[in-house]
Amino acid sequence: MSFLLIDADDTLWENNIYFERAFDDFVDFLAHSSLTAAQVRDVLNEIELVNAKIHGYGARNFGRNLQQAYHHLAEREIRPDDLNHVMSLAERIMEQPVELIEGVEQTLACLAERHHLTLFTKGHPEEQRLKVDRSGLACYFAHTAIVREKDTPAYRSIVEQRGFAPEQTWMIGNSPKSDINPALEAGLGAVLVPHPHTWVLEHQDLRTPDGARFIEVERFVDLRKHF
């Protein structure tokens, strides 16, 4: 039996596509006279990079980041109604249905028969718990852990708290920055399940030192070939 830590957003269900749609709506509303969508995105990325360390993640914090970008980029008078509209673009994200990625539930059911599963995710606790509840997947996990940041200390902490043997523990997720590199640095195994719309701030070169237990699969269902 292995101890499998499994990411949630963009590993079990779609997530970032809703943020991307909200951003596209923001660009349309901003209607900047000279900046392209990519240039607006660069400004937002800088804001998010700073604010994530202070406020964390989630739709509401994304809304605040959009408002800050609007303050910085708007070429017209900034009115309260406009800021409210910008926030509403982000709040709509929380109203979206939880769309499971193909094969996820069947694969979890199979894995849960043979291994100990922990849902290990970061983000706003209330928002993440709501998605877990709405997903219908909680029954496959022995434990759910929601942390502020998935870094190397966080991996070491959960392994120690849960009494997992590091050499029998694997992290499974789509993010090199949050799921793969810090897990390997903590002495765990890691499985990358790529997603075409992984958030740009989660991109990072993979660090897989000699001897590291690292696997990359094409789809979540392929985990059954390894576990």
Short mmCIF file of the C-alpha atoms (twelve columns), coordinates in Angstrom:
data_MODEL
# 
_entry.id   MODEL 
# 
loop_
_atom_site.group_PDB 
_atom_site.id 
_atom_site.type_symbol 
_atom_site.label_atom_id 
_atom_site.label_alt_id 
_atom_site.label_comp_id 
_atom_site.label_asym_id 
_atom_site.label_seq_id 
_atom_site.Cartn_x 
_atom_site.Cartn_y 
_atom_site.Cartn_z 
_atom_site.pdbx_PDB_model_num 
ATOM 1   C CA . MET A 1   0.000   0.000  0.000   1 
ATOM 2   C CA . SER A 2   1.133   3.518  -0.816  1 
ATOM 3   C CA . PHE A 3   0.115   6.846  0.672   1 
ATOM 4   C CA . LEU A 4   -1.154  8.993  -2.199  1 
ATOM 5   C CA . LEU A 5   -1.494  12.761 -1.794  1 
ATOM 6   C CA . ILE A 6   -3.690  14.040 -4.613  1 
ATOM 7   C CA . ASP A 7   -4.123  17.620 -5.807  1 
ATOM 8   C CA . ALA A 8   -7.611  18.983 -6.512  1 
ATOM 9   C CA . ASP A 9   -7.828  21.955 -8.920  1 
ATOM 10  C CA . ASP A 10  -6.979  20.997 -12.508 1 
ATOM 11  C CA . THR A 11  -6.075  17.488 -11.377 1 
ATOM 12  C CA . LEU A 12  -9.493  16.184 -10.289 1 
ATOM 13  C CA . TRP A 13  -11.688 18.912 -11.755 1 
ATOM 14  C CA . GLU A 14  -11.481 21.890 -14.073 1 
ATOM 15  C CA . ASN A 15  -10.528 25.146 -12.386 1 
ATOM 16  C CA . ASN A 16  -8.241  27.525 -14.230 1 
ATOM 17  C CA . ILE A 17  -10.430 27.651 -17.346 1 
ATOM 18  C CA . TYR A 18  -12.978 29.621 -15.315 1 
ATOM 19  C CA . PHE A 19  -10.329 32.108 -14.196 1 
ATOM 20  C CA . GLU A 20  -9.204  32.478 -17.815 1 
ATOM 21  C CA . ARG A 21  -12.759 33.215 -18.930 1 
ATOM 22  C CA . ALA A 22  -13.103 35.825 -16.188 1 
ATOM 23  C CA . PHE A 23  -9.834  37.390 -17.341 1 
ATOM 24  C CA . ASP A 24  -11.056 37.522 -20.942 1 
ATOM 25  C CA . ASP A 25  -14.205 39.320 -19.752 1 
ATOM 26  C CA . PHE A 26  -12.022 41.712 -17.759 1 
ATOM 27  C CA . VAL A 27  -9.954  42.558 -20.842 1 
ATOM 28  C CA . ASP A 28  -13.135 43.265 -22.787 1 
ATOM 29  C CA . PHE A 29  -14.454 45.514 -20.027 1 
ATOM 30  C CA . LEU A 30  -11.128 47.319 -19.604 1 
ATOM 31  C CA . ALA A 31  -11.018 48.004 -23.367 1 
ATOM 32  C CA . HIS A 32  -7.504  49.419 -23.178 1 
ATOM 33  C CA . SER A 33  -6.573  51.540 -26.173 1 
ATOM 34  C CA . SER A 34  -3.063  50.156 -26.672 1 
ATOM 35  C CA . LEU A 35  -2.308  47.145 -24.466 1 
ATOM 36  C CA . THR A 36  -2.892  43.666 -25.813 1 
ATOM 37  C CA . ALA A 37  -4.517  40.960 -23.704 1 
ATOM 38  C CA . ALA A 38  -1.070  39.422 -23.168 1 
ATOM 39  C CA . GLN A 39  0.281   42.736 -21.875 1 
ATOM 40  C CA . VAL A 40  -2.674  43.113 -19.513 1 
ATOM 41  C CA . ARG A 41  -2.014  39.567 -18.347 1 
ATOM 42  C CA . ASP A 42  1.611   40.471 -17.598 1 
ATOM 43  C CA . VAL A 43  0.434   43.275 -15.314 1 
ATOM 44  C CA . LEU A 44  -2.035  40.980 -13.571 1 
ATOM 45  C CA . ASN A 45  0.610   38.281 -13.141 1 
ATOM 46  C CA . GLU A 46  2.878   40.717 -11.329 1 
ATOM 47  C CA . ILE A 47  0.035   41.712 -9.013  1 
ATOM 48  C CA . GLU A 48  -0.911  38.094 -8.338  1 
ATOM 49  C CA . LEU A 49  2.678   37.065 -7.684  1 
ATOM 50  C CA . VAL A 50  2.938   39.651 -4.901  1 
ATOM 51  C CA . ASN A 51  -0.547  39.285 -3.442  1 
ATOM 52  C CA . ALA A 52  -0.558  35.475 -3.336  1 
ATOM 53  C CA . LYS A 53  2.164   35.630 -0.712  1 
ATOM 54  C CA . ILE A 54  0.046   37.989 1.389   1 
ATOM 55  C CA . HIS A 55  -3.580  37.013 0.780   1 
ATOM 56  C CA . GLY A 56  -3.385  33.545 -0.730  1 
ATOM 57  C CA . TYR A 57  -5.501  32.196 -3.562  1 
ATOM 58  C CA . GLY A 58  -9.132  31.729 -4.560  1 
ATOM 59  C CA . ALA A 59  -11.783 33.521 -6.577  1 
ATOM 60  C CA . ARG A 60  -12.328 36.418 -4.172  1 
ATOM 61  C CA . ASN A 61  -8.630  37.195 -3.995  1 
ATOM 62  C CA . PHE A 62  -8.520  36.950 -7.789  1 
ATOM 63  C CA . GLY A 63  -11.286 39.556 -7.857  1 
ATOM 64  C CA . ARG A 64  -9.237  41.885 -5.667  1 
ATOM 65  C CA . ASN A 65  -6.286  41.392 -7.992  1 
ATOM 66  C CA . LEU A 66  -8.460  42.292 -10.984 1 
ATOM 67  C CA . GLN A 67  -9.634  45.423 -9.173  1 
ATOM 68  C CA . GLN A 68  -6.032  46.414 -8.485  1 
ATOM 69  C CA . ALA A 69  -5.167  45.868 -12.147 1 
ATOM 70  C CA . TYR A 70  -8.169  47.974 -13.131 1 
ATOM 71  C CA . HIS A 71  -6.989  50.796 -10.865 1 
ATOM 72  C CA . HIS A 72  -3.601  50.604 -12.542 1 
ATOM 73  C CA . LEU A 73  -4.725  50.337 -16.160 1 
ATOM 74  C CA . ALA A 74  -8.115  51.990 -16.562 1 
ATOM 75  C CA . GLU A 75  -8.171  54.892 -18.987 1 
ATOM 76  C CA . ARG A 76  -11.436 56.299 -17.671 1 
ATOM 77  C CA . GLU A 77  -12.777 57.508 -14.358 1 
ATOM 78  C CA . ILE A 78  -12.783 54.697 -11.807 1 
ATOM 79  C CA . ARG A 79  -16.298 54.371 -10.420 1 
ATOM 80  C CA . PRO A 80  -17.539 52.114 -7.619  1 
ATOM 81  C CA . ASP A 81  -19.948 50.421 -10.024 1 
ATOM 82  C CA . ASP A 82  -17.043 49.539 -12.310 1 
ATOM 83  C CA . LEU A 83  -15.060 48.010 -9.447  1 
ATOM 84  C CA . ASN A 84  -18.126 46.047 -8.365  1 
ATOM 85  C CA . HIS A 85  -18.497 44.728 -11.893 1 
ATOM 86  C CA . VAL A 86  -14.856 43.668 -11.967 1 
ATOM 87  C CA . MET A 87  -15.322 41.790 -8.692  1 
ATOM 88  C CA . SER A 88  -18.458 40.124 -10.054 1 
ATOM 89  C CA . LEU A 89  -16.409 38.622 -12.881 1 
ATOM 90  C CA . ALA A 90  -14.425 36.701 -10.279 1 
ATOM 91  C CA . GLU A 91  -17.389 35.859 -8.074  1 
ATOM 92  C CA . ARG A 92  -19.040 34.090 -11.005 1 
ATOM 93  C CA . ILE A 93  -16.231 31.541 -10.825 1 
ATOM 94  C CA . MET A 94  -17.664 30.203 -7.565  1 
ATOM 95  C CA . GLU A 95  -21.027 29.676 -9.262  1 
ATOM 96  C CA . GLN A 96  -19.618 27.345 -11.891 1 
ATOM 97  C CA . PRO A 97  -20.412 23.642 -11.653 1 
ATOM 98  C CA . VAL A 98  -17.623 21.326 -10.547 1 
ATOM 99  C CA . GLU A 99  -16.643 19.618 -13.788 1 
ATOM 100 C CA . LEU A 100 -14.727 16.419 -13.089 1 
ATOM 101 C CA . ILE A 101 -11.902 15.562 -15.447 1 
ATOM 102 C CA . GLU A 102 -12.573 12.451 -17.522 1 
ATOM 103 C CA . GLY A 103 -12.033 9.182  -15.669 1 
ATOM 104 C CA . VAL A 104 -11.260 10.772 -12.310 1 
ATOM 105 C CA . GLU A 105 -14.014 9.207  -10.216 1 
ATOM 106 C CA . GLN A 106 -13.533 5.712  -11.593 1 
ATOM 107 C CA . THR A 107 -9.785  5.970  -11.041 1 
ATOM 108 C CA . LEU A 108 -10.171 7.221  -7.470  1 
ATOM 109 C CA . ALA A 109 -12.540 4.344  -6.713  1 
ATOM 110 C CA . CYS A 110 -9.935  1.908  -7.977  1 
ATOM 111 C CA . LEU A 111 -7.029  3.521  -6.127  1 
ATOM 112 C CA . ALA A 112 -8.954  3.803  -2.850  1 
ATOM 113 C CA . GLU A 113 -9.340  0.020  -2.757  1 
ATOM 114 C CA . ARG A 114 -5.571  -0.474 -2.650  1 
ATOM 115 C CA . HIS A 115 -4.051  2.700  -1.205  1 
ATOM 116 C CA . HIS A 116 -4.505  5.413  1.401   1 
ATOM 117 C CA . LEU A 117 -5.696  8.610  -0.326  1 
ATOM 118 C CA . THR A 118 -5.343  12.168 0.985   1 
ATOM 119 C CA . LEU A 119 -6.748  15.184 -0.834  1 
ATOM 120 C CA . PHE A 120 -3.990  17.792 -0.541  1 
ATOM 121 C CA . THR A 121 -4.832  21.214 -1.920  1 
ATOM 122 C CA . LYS A 122 -4.083  24.882 -1.427  1 
ATOM 123 C CA . GLY A 123 -6.375  27.878 -1.661  1 
ATOM 124 C CA . HIS A 124 -9.097  29.658 0.260   1 
ATOM 125 C CA . PRO A 125 -10.346 27.061 2.793   1 
ATOM 126 C CA . GLU A 126 -14.047 27.886 2.409   1 
ATOM 127 C CA . GLU A 127 -13.911 27.879 -1.377  1 
ATOM 128 C CA . GLN A 128 -11.924 24.649 -1.512  1 
ATOM 129 C CA . ARG A 129 -14.196 22.838 0.933   1 
ATOM 130 C CA . LEU A 130 -17.218 23.894 -1.119  1 
ATOM 131 C CA . LYS A 131 -15.675 22.444 -4.276  1 
ATOM 132 C CA . VAL A 132 -14.781 19.218 -2.493  1 
ATOM 133 C CA . ASP A 133 -18.356 18.866 -1.230  1 
ATOM 134 C CA . ARG A 134 -19.862 19.628 -4.633  1 
ATOM 135 C CA . SER A 135 -17.510 17.256 -6.423  1 
ATOM 136 C CA . GLY A 136 -18.880 14.166 -4.696  1 
ATOM 137 C CA . LEU A 137 -15.343 12.799 -4.368  1 
ATOM 138 C CA . ALA A 138 -14.792 13.182 -0.621  1 
ATOM 139 C CA . CYS A 139 -15.828 9.580  0.013   1 
ATOM 140 C CA . TYR A 140 -12.674 8.300  -1.672  1 
ATOM 141 C CA . PHE A 141 -10.312 10.169 0.649   1 
ATOM 142 C CA . ALA A 142 -9.333  9.243  4.175   1 
ATOM 143 C CA . HIS A 143 -8.353  12.849 4.871   1 
ATOM 144 C CA . THR A 144 -8.530  16.302 3.283   1 
ATOM 145 C CA . ALA A 145 -5.858  18.922 3.948   1 
ATOM 146 C CA . ILE A 146 -6.167  22.522 2.744   1 
ATOM 147 C CA . VAL A 147 -3.007  24.581 3.207   1 
ATOM 148 C CA . ARG A 148 -1.990  28.141 2.427   1 
ATOM 149 C CA . GLU A 149 0.954   27.086 0.257   1 
ATOM 150 C CA . LYS A 150 2.148   23.708 -0.992  1 
ATOM 151 C CA . ASP A 151 5.860   24.106 -0.422  1 
ATOM 152 C CA . THR A 152 8.511   21.713 0.884   1 
ATOM 153 C CA . PRO A 153 7.765   22.409 4.590   1 
ATOM 154 C CA . ALA A 154 4.066   21.737 3.940   1 
ATOM 155 C CA . TYR A 155 4.864   18.318 2.499   1 
ATOM 156 C CA . ARG A 156 7.153   17.445 5.359   1 
ATOM 157 C CA . SER A 157 4.495   18.593 7.804   1 
ATOM 158 C CA . ILE A 158 1.624   16.534 6.409   1 
ATOM 159 C CA . VAL A 159 3.775   13.407 6.176   1 
ATOM 160 C CA . GLU A 160 4.811   13.816 9.802   1 
ATOM 161 C CA . GLN A 161 1.307   14.674 11.026  1 
ATOM 162 C CA . ARG A 162 -0.306  11.722 9.257   1 
ATOM 163 C CA . GLY A 163 2.460   9.274  10.102  1 
ATOM 164 C CA . PHE A 164 3.248   8.447  6.464   1 
ATOM 165 C CA . ALA A 165 6.534   6.831  5.491   1 
ATOM 166 C CA . PRO A 166 8.127   9.211  2.954   1 
ATOM 167 C CA . GLU A 167 9.464   6.336  0.865   1 
ATOM 168 C CA . GLN A 168 5.899   5.037  0.471   1 
ATOM 169 C CA . THR A 169 4.306   8.435  -0.172  1 
ATOM 170 C CA . TRP A 170 3.577   10.025 -3.556  1 
ATOM 171 C CA . MET A 171 2.179   13.420 -4.567  1 
ATOM 172 C CA . ILE A 172 -0.017  13.470 -7.676  1 
ATOM 173 C CA . GLY A 173 -0.860  16.730 -9.443  1 
ATOM 174 C CA . ASN A 174 -0.615  19.027 -12.455 1 
ATOM 175 C CA . SER A 175 1.647   21.776 -11.090 1 
ATOM 176 C CA . PRO A 176 5.439   21.532 -11.267 1 
ATOM 177 C CA . LYS A 177 5.716   24.416 -8.786  1 
ATOM 178 C CA . SER A 178 3.280   23.163 -6.146  1 
ATOM 179 C CA . ASP A 179 2.899   19.427 -6.707  1 
ATOM 180 C CA . ILE A 180 6.142   18.058 -8.088  1 
ATOM 181 C CA . ASN A 181 9.269   19.992 -7.135  1 
ATOM 182 C CA . PRO A 182 8.488   20.565 -3.434  1 
ATOM 183 C CA . ALA A 183 7.301   16.977 -2.987  1 
ATOM 184 C CA . LEU A 184 10.542  15.636 -4.454  1 
ATOM 185 C CA . GLU A 185 12.533  18.019 -2.255  1 
ATOM 186 C CA . ALA A 186 10.688  16.617 0.760   1 
ATOM 187 C CA . GLY A 187 11.796  13.111 -0.168  1 
ATOM 188 C CA . LEU A 188 8.472   11.937 -1.587  1 
ATOM 189 C CA . GLY A 189 7.654   10.462 -4.958  1 
ATOM 190 C CA . ALA A 190 5.755   12.643 -7.431  1 
ATOM 191 C CA . VAL A 191 3.497   12.043 -10.410 1 
ATOM 192 C CA . LEU A 192 2.869   14.814 -12.933 1 
ATOM 193 C CA . VAL A 193 -0.539  14.750 -14.613 1 
ATOM 194 C CA . PRO A 194 -0.234  17.640 -17.103 1 
ATOM 195 C CA . HIS A 195 -3.168  19.929 -17.752 1 
ATOM 196 C CA . PRO A 196 -3.277  22.177 -20.846 1 
ATOM 197 C CA . HIS A 197 -4.564  25.127 -18.834 1 
ATOM 198 C CA . THR A 198 -2.343  25.006 -15.751 1 
ATOM 199 C CA . TRP A 199 -2.074  28.525 -14.285 1 
ATOM 200 C CA . VAL A 200 1.024   30.285 -15.649 1 
ATOM 201 C CA . LEU A 201 2.299   31.044 -12.142 1 
ATOM 202 C CA . GLU A 202 2.356   27.297 -11.446 1 
ATOM 203 C CA . HIS A 203 4.769   26.687 -14.332 1 
ATOM 204 C CA . GLN A 204 8.319   25.829 -13.321 1 
ATOM 205 C CA . ASP A 205 11.162  23.752 -14.681 1 
ATOM 206 C CA . LEU A 206 11.040  20.256 -13.241 1 
ATOM 207 C CA . ARG A 207 13.766  19.466 -10.731 1 
ATOM 208 C CA . THR A 208 14.211  15.700 -10.755 1 
ATOM 209 C CA . PRO A 209 17.561  14.822 -9.164  1 
ATOM 210 C CA . ASP A 210 19.162  11.418 -9.679  1 
ATOM 211 C CA . GLY A 211 17.304  8.808  -7.702  1 
ATOM 212 C CA . ALA A 212 14.101  10.844 -7.491  1 
ATOM 213 C CA . ARG A 213 10.870  8.870  -7.729  1 
ATOM 214 C CA . PHE A 214 9.181   10.716 -10.568 1 
ATOM 215 C CA . ILE A 215 6.533   9.601  -13.067 1 
ATOM 216 C CA . GLU A 216 4.706   11.551 -15.758 1 
ATOM 217 C CA . VAL A 217 1.418   10.243 -17.121 1 
ATOM 218 C CA . GLU A 218 -0.749  11.566 -19.932 1 
ATOM 219 C CA . ARG A 219 -4.076  11.289 -18.120 1 
ATOM 220 C CA . PHE A 220 -5.378  10.751 -14.600 1 
ATOM 221 C CA . VAL A 221 -6.740  7.329  -15.565 1 
ATOM 222 C CA . ASP A 222 -3.183  6.199  -16.315 1 
ATOM 223 C CA . LEU A 223 -2.445  6.183  -12.586 1 
ATOM 224 C CA . ARG A 224 -4.002  2.720  -12.459 1 
ATOM 225 C CA . LYS A 225 -1.022  1.408  -14.453 1 
ATOM 226 C CA . HIS A 226 1.371   2.521  -11.695 1 
ATOM 227 C CA . PHE A 227 -0.610  2.161  -8.471  1 
# 
